Amino acid sequence: MPSDDPKMVWALSAFREDDSLHSEHPISMDQLVRLREVITPDRNDPWYVHSYPVPLDVWPKVDEILHCGPPDPNLEYFVDGRASGD
């Protein structure tokens, strides 16, 4: 899916230990471009269509870009993109 698709959305998703979704923090296109410096997607997936884990050691930089606050150590975080349901 191309980045200019109006139905494309990105999020920082937090998952519980049982893999259920806890929360999502929306990511804008500008923020996504900046995140590439911290969480590098695969070369054939420049728009984060697949999920990419967010290691806690890079969290300060992620928070600087997304203003998402401190992480919960009991959750796992991922950056991903997908078509919105709208």
N, C-alpha and C positions, 0 to 999 in steps of 0.2 A: 504494500500500500504506500503510495507516495506521500511525502510530508505535506503537500498542499491539498490533500484530500480534506474537505471540510468536516468529514466525520471522524477524522483521526484525533485521538486524545491520548495524553500521556499522564502517568501518575506514579507517585511513590506509594507503593502498596505495602502494608504491614500485615503479616500473617502470624496467627497463633501457632503453638506447637502442633496442634491437630490439623494444620494446613487451612483452617478457616480464615476468611478475610476479617481482619480487625478494623482497618481503616484505609482510606486512600487520601493522598494529598495531591491535588492537581498540579501538573507541570506545564508551563507555557512553552511555546516554541523557543523563545529566547533563553529560557532557563535550560531547556533541553540541550541547546547548542553549547552552553557553558558547562553542563554536566559531562559532556564528552571528554573534557580534560581530566575528569575524576573517575568516571565509570565508562570505560571504552567499550563500545559495542563491537560486535564482529564486523569485519569489513563488508560483508554482504548483507548487513542489517543496520544501516546507518540511522534508521528511525526507530530503533528499539522495539520492533514488533515482537521480538522474543523477550522474555524476562531476564534481567541481569541483577544478580545479588549486589546489595550495598553493604560492604564490610564496615563494621563499626569504627575501624581505624581511619576511615575517610569521612566520617560523619561531620566533623567540624567544617569541612569544605562543602559538603552537601547542604548543611544548614545555612552556610553563608550564601549559597545560591538559591535555595528553596524557602528559607525562613520557616523551617518546619519544626523547630524546637528540638529538645534532646530526645535521643532514642530510648525506647523501652528495651532493656536488655532481654526481656522475655519474649520479644517479637523478632521475626526475621523480615528484612526489608528488601524490596525489589523495585527496579525501575522498569516500566514496560509501556508499550503503546498498543493501541487497538482501535478498532472502529467503534464509535459511540453507538448506542442504541437509539439515538434520536433520528 
